[in-house]
Amino acid sequence: MVEFYQLLDDENIPYRCDVELDLIDEVPQEERPMLLWLFVKAESVTESLELFTEDLKSTIMTSLDAVFAGRVMKEGWAEFYFYAPQSKRFENLSSEVMSRHGGYVYERGSSRDSKWEMYIDNLYPDAYGLLSIQNRHTMTALVEAGDDLNSSREVEHYLFFQTKSAMERAVSQLASHGFEAKEYVTDDESDYAYGVILIKNEPITPDVVEETTTSLYESAMQEHGHYEGWSTVLAEVEHGAE
């Protein structure tokens, strides 16, 4: 599944990374040690770039038995990365795709990356990137259901810890930030057996959600625990019940 998330460069300028998340379960693929890359001049994600992207992916993956690793949109360039058994024919095939779409200013190349370091170190999201993807999916689902994200409502957050004392320390620390323990849960079959559902009344705009979930993730990590995400009711449903 291809997902996108945002990163910051050395000057704190945001850029976009699209990545094939499912590959993380298979890295490195010994049969595909070659990293193929094509950079084309493209200022932003547009319909024409998406059409080019799909054509490039289909052509390279089918013709070279390659897998698409990701695309980075940065500094006016779209950077495409594939892993393949070998690099032969990559130049010809990528040229054919570009010519079908009117041509691009481009750079391209290939290198041996048998450990898939480009994918692991530069394309696959870190914990914060994965959290932002999860947040975006939840907010998108709410908007599609007619939610007003600016409306404050009770939001539930789920945290799990290895020990009861670690959980209690986290709950105590987060209480000073307005979080209240709604329910405690236990799962004796898990390494993280002690769970708590924390609640707080907030709007769920992107900025608020990013700040809240980052804070909860870091608080859980301090106690060697896990933050498992959040959920809420539709704002209009909650208001209608009042």
C-alpha positions in Angstrom: 0.0 0.0 0.0 1.4 3.4 -1.1 1.1 6.1 1.6 2.4 9.6 1.8 3.7 11.7 4.6 5.6 14.9 5.1 9.3 15.5 6.1 11.4 18.5 6.8 14.7 19.2 5.0 17.8 20.7 6.6 16.2 24.2 6.4 12.9 23.0 7.9 11.1 23.2 4.5 8.5 20.5 4.2 8.5 18.0 1.4 6.4 14.9 0.5 7.4 11.3 0.5 5.2 8.6 -1.1 6.3 5.1 0.0 5.3 1.5 -0.5 4.8 0.6 3.2 4.2 -3.1 2.7 7.8 -3.7 1.5 9.0 -3.3 5.1 7.9 -6.9 5.8 10.2 -8.2 3.0 13.4 -6.1 3.2 15.9 -6.7 1.9 14.8 -8.7 -1.1 18.0 -10.6 -2.1 16.6 -11.1 -5.7 16.3 -7.3 -6.2 19.7 -5.8 -5.2 19.7 -2.9 -7.7 18.4 0.5 -6.8 17.0 2.4 -9.9 16.3 6.0 -9.7 14.8 8.6 -12.0 14.4 12.3 -11.1 12.1 14.5 -13.2 11.5 18.2 -13.0 8.0 18.6 -11.4 7.1 21.4 -9.1 4.1 19.8 -7.5 1.8 16.8 -7.6 -0.6 17.3 -10.5 -2.9 15.1 -12.6 -0.3 14.9 -15.3 2.4 13.8 -12.9 0.1 11.2 -11.4 -0.5 9.8 -14.9 3.2 9.7 -15.6 3.8 8.1 -12.2 1.4 5.2 -12.9 2.8 4.7 -16.4 6.4 4.6 -15.1 5.5 2.2 -12.3 3.6 -0.1 -14.5 6.3 -0.2 -17.2 9.3 -0.6 -14.9 7.7 -3.1 -12.6 6.4 -5.3 -15.5 9.4 -5.1 -17.8 12.1 -5.4 -15.2 10.4 -7.5 -12.5 11.0 -4.5 -10.2 9.2 -3.2 -7.2 8.3 0.5 -6.6 9.9 1.7 -3.4 8.8 5.3 -3.3 8.6 8.9 -4.7 10.0 12.0 -3.1 8.7 15.5 -4.1 11.5 17.9 -3.1 13.0 21.1 -4.4 11.0 21.1 -7.6 11.8 17.5 -8.5 9.9 14.2 -8.4 12.4 11.4 -7.4 11.3 7.9 -8.2 13.0 4.8 -6.7 12.7 1.1 -7.7 14.5 -2.1 -6.7 15.1 -4.6 -9.5 17.1 -7.8 -10.2 19.3 -5.8 -12.7 19.5 -2.3 -14.3 19.7 -3.4 -17.9 17.0 -1.6 -20.1 16.1 0.9 -17.3 17.4 3.9 -19.4 15.5 2.9 -22.5 12.3 2.0 -20.7 12.3 5.2 -18.6 13.0 7.3 -21.8 10.1 5.6 -23.5 7.8 6.5 -20.7 9.0 10.1 -20.6 8.5 10.5 -24.3 4.9 9.3 -24.0 4.2 12.2 -21.7 5.8 15.0 -23.6 9.3 14.7 -22.1 10.9 15.9 -18.9 14.1 17.4 -17.7 15.6 14.5 -15.8 18.5 12.7 -14.1 18.7 9.0 -13.6 21.0 6.2 -12.5 21.4 2.9 -10.7 23.5 1.5 -7.9 23.8 -1.7 -5.9 21.9 -1.4 -2.7 21.6 -5.1 -1.6 20.7 -4.0 2.0 17.9 -1.7 0.8 19.4 1.2 2.8 17.7 3.8 0.6 14.3 2.4 1.4 14.9 1.8 5.1 16.8 5.0 5.9 15.2 7.5 3.6 11.8 6.4 2.3 10.2 4.4 5.1 8.6 6.7 7.7 9.9 6.9 11.2 7.4 6.6 14.2 6.3 10.2 13.7 5.6 9.7 10.0 3.6 6.6 10.7 1.6 8.5 13.3 0.9 11.3 10.8 -0.4 8.7 8.3 -2.7 7.2 10.9 -3.9 10.6 12.0 -4.7 11.6 8.4 -6.7 8.4 7.8 -8.8 9.0 10.9 -9.5 12.7 10.1 -10.3 11.9 6.5 -12.9 9.3 7.5 -14.5 11.8 9.9 -14.6 14.5 7.2 -16.1 12.1 4.7 -18.8 11.3 7.3 -19.7 15.0 7.6 -17.7 15.9 10.7 -16.7 19.4 11.6 -13.1 19.0 12.8 -13.2 22.5 14.5 -15.8 21.3 16.9 -14.5 20.3 20.3 -15.5 16.9 21.5 -14.3 14.0 23.7 -11.4 12.2 22.1 -10.2 8.8 23.4 -6.5 7.9 23.3 -5.1 4.4 23.8 -1.8 3.7 25.6 -0.2 0.4 26.7 2.6 -0.4 29.0 4.7 -3.3 30.2 4.2 -2.6 33.9 1.4 -1.1 36.0 3.8 1.4 37.6 4.9 2.7 34.2 1.3 3.2 33.2 0.5 5.0 36.5 3.5 7.4 36.0 2.4 8.2 32.5 -1.2 8.8 33.6 -0.1 11.1 36.4 2.2 13.1 34.1 -0.4 13.5 31.4 -3.1 14.6 33.9 -1.2 17.9 34.2 -1.9 18.3 30.5 -5.6 17.9 30.8 -5.9 14.1 30.1 -8.2 12.1 32.2 -8.2 8.3 32.6 -11.5 6.9 31.4 -10.9 3.2 31.6 -8.1 0.7 32.4 -7.7 -2.5 30.5 -5.4 -5.6 30.9 -4.2 -8.2 28.4 -2.3 -10.9 30.2 -1.2 -12.4 26.8 0.5 -9.3 25.7 4.0 -7.9 26.6 2.2 -4.6 27.1 -0.4 -5.9 29.5 -1.4 -2.6 31.1 -3.6 -0.3 29.1 -5.4 3.0 29.7 -7.9 5.0 27.7 -7.3 8.7 28.2 -9.8 11.3 27.3 -9.6 15.0 26.6 -12.0 17.5 25.0 -10.4 19.1 21.9 -11.1 20.0 18.3 -9.4 17.6 15.9 -7.9 19.9 13.4 -4.6 18.8 11.9 -2.4 21.1 14.1 -4.1 20.1 17.3 -4.1 16.4 16.5 -0.4 16.5 15.6 0.6 18.3 18.8 -1.6 16.0 21.0 -0.6 12.7 19.5 3.1 13.6 19.4 2.9 14.5 23.1 1.2 11.2 23.9 3.6 9.1 21.8 6.6 10.7 23.5 5.1 10.3 27.0 4.4 6.6 26.3 7.9 6.1 25.0 9.4 7.6 28.1 7.9 4.8 30.1 8.8 2.2 27.4 5.1 1.9 26.4 3.1 2.2 23.2 0.7 4.8 21.9 -1.9 3.0 19.8 -3.9 6.0 18.4 -7.2 7.7 19.0 -10.9 7.7 18.1 -13.9 9.9 18.7 -17.6 10.4 17.8 -18.9 12.6 15.0 -19.2 16.1 16.2 -22.7 16.4 14.8 -23.8 13.2 16.5 -22.5 14.4 19.8 -24.3 17.7 19.5 -27.5 16.0 18.5 -27.4 14.0 21.7 -27.2 17.0 23.9 
